[in-house]
Structures are given as C-alpha cells and as structure tokens.
C-alpha cells in the first residue's frame, strides 16, 4: 500500500528544494531543455508567478514531511482567452522515482483542475521521454502536437510532443 501524499502550497523556503529536484533531471537530457543546472535566483520570478487560487505550485510530501517532489500549473500563451488552459509540470525527487508517485500526483492535479478554473491541461514532453509520455497517455491525455527536432541536446536533435486533455 502506498503512503498517502500531502499536497501544500510551496513556500519561499521550498525554492532551494524545488531547484535541487529540478536540477537532478538536467543531466538525463530527458526532462528539461536546460543543459546546465539553474540557480535559485534564476527561478525566483517563475516561483512568484504562481498563485494558489489559479496556478499553484505544490510541494508533495509524505505525511512525515519527506519530500516526494513538486508540481505546478503555468499559464499557457499569456492571453485571456487561454485562462482555462494550463501547462502541468511534475518533478520527483530522485529517491522517489519509479514508485508510482507521478501517477498519483497527476491524478490529483487533474481532480483539482476544475476548482482552479482549468478546463484544459497541456504537457510538453520530449518525444524520447517515453516513461512520461506513457504516464500521461494512461491518464487520458492524447497527442495534440509534435514539434520535430526542435531542440538540440548534446548535439542530438530532439522532438517535443504536446499532450493535452480536457478536464
């Protein structure tokens, strides 16, 4: 049986943990287009752009306070007509990957979307990141876009897939 998860709004003091978890994905070249670790200072504006009522950034923990990861909703395209559409991002602590937490977090995010005013979720995922694509497809997302060879990571062209789901 899985340990239940606790979701809470991220605090300023969580930003170093958020950045640490994010930076742990850079080397894999599977999750982010950043090719170097980012700094806490470089993520401050991004952090402050989240609002608990409509675009939260949640820390995900065990009931004992052990970090599992974080997830966020971000605006899509920045125009009022798209206010009901959000990009979702999920990042897991290295020690927590492969335990089914990504699925639990995604399901929670989908369930919470209507109260946040979100009717459409988008996920931007590298086409070679099959574990993430598989997770989102299992939860009712479908491919809504494909940008072939749009990124270059270590000299290798990589495609970006946009998965979407109505909530």
N, C-alpha and C positions, 0 to 999 in steps of 0.2 A: 504494500500500500504506500502510495506517495505521501510525503509530508505536505500538508496544506501550505499554500503560499499566501504571503501577506503583501498587499499592494499599497503603497503610500506615495504621496506626492514627494518628489525629490526636493531636498533642502540644499541650500548653498554649500553646506558642509559635505554633501554627497558628490559634488562635482569631481574631486580627485578620484573617487572610486569609479564614477562613470567613465572618466577619461582612461583610467587604468584598464577597465574592461574593454573599452573601445580599442585602445592601443594593442591589446592582446590579439586582435584579429588582423592587424595590418600585415604581418609577415606572411600569413597564409595566402594572400592575394585572392581570397575567395569572397570576402565580405564587403570591403570598402575600397574605394578608389584612391584613398590616401596611400601614399607609398612610404611615408615616414610617420613616426609617432607624432601625435598632436600634443599641444600643451594645454594645461588647464586654462591659461589666459586666453588661448585662441578659441575656446569653446564657451566663454562667458556670455557673449551676445546670443549665441544659439540657446544656451540654458535659459536666459532671461526671456526669450521669445515664447516660451511655453507658458500657458495659462491653465490652471487646474480645472476651470469650468468648461473649456472647449478644446484645448490642445495640451493635455497633461504630459508630463514626464514622470513616470512612476519608477520607483525603486521596487524591486521584487526581492523578498527575503523569506527565509523560513521563519516560523513563529519564534525561534530563538534569536532572530536578528542576523543570521548568517546570510551574506549576500548571495543571491541566485543570479541576478542580472538587472537589467533595466529595459524599459520600453518607452517609446514616445510616439506621439501623433504630431505631425507637422502639416502646416498649410501646404496646399497644392496650388501652385501658379500665382498665388497672391492677388487674385481678383475676386470681388464679392460674389460673383455667380458661382464660384467654386467653394464657397464656405462650407458646404456639406460634404466636401471631399477632403480626405486626409491621407497623407503618407504614413505608413506604420513602419517602425523600426524596432527590432528586438535584438538585444545583445546579452549573451550569457557569460557569466564568469567561467574561466577555463575549467575549473574543477566541477562545474555543474553541467557541462555539455554532455549530450548523449543520454540524459536521464529522463527525457520526456517533458522537461520544463518548457521548452519552446512551444510545444503544442498547448500546454495548459495556459501559458501567457497569451498566446494568440487567441484561444477560445475566450478568455476573459476580456481581452481587448474588443473582440467582435461583440460580445454581450453588452459591453459598456458603451459602445459607439452611439446608439440612439440617444442616450441621455446627454451625450456630448454634442448632439446636433450633427452627427456624422451619419450620412446615408451611403457613402461610397468609400471603400478603403483601397489604397494602392500600395503595392510593394515593388520596389525597384531592386532587382536581384541580378547579379552576374549570371549569365547563361550556364557557366560551368559550375555554379554552386548548386549542384543537384540536391543535396540534403535540404536546403532552404526551399527550393522550388517544390520539391516533393511535399514538404510540410504544408506550404500554403495551398497547393492543389488539393491535398487531403481535406483541408478546411473550407473548401468551396470556392477558392479563387480560381480564375481562369486567365490564360494569357490574353492580354489586351494590347500588347505592343512588343516589338522587338527592334532593338537598335543594333544592327550587326557591326561588329568590330569598332565600336565607338570609343573604347578605352585601350590604352597600351600599358600593360603591367610587365615590367622587366623585359621589354622588347616583344612581348606577345600581345597581339590584338585580342581583345575580349569584347563579347557582346553583352548588352544589357537587356533584360526581359522586364516588362512591366506586367505585373499580375494585378488583377482587380476583382473586387467583389462588392455587390450591393448588400447592404445590411438590412 
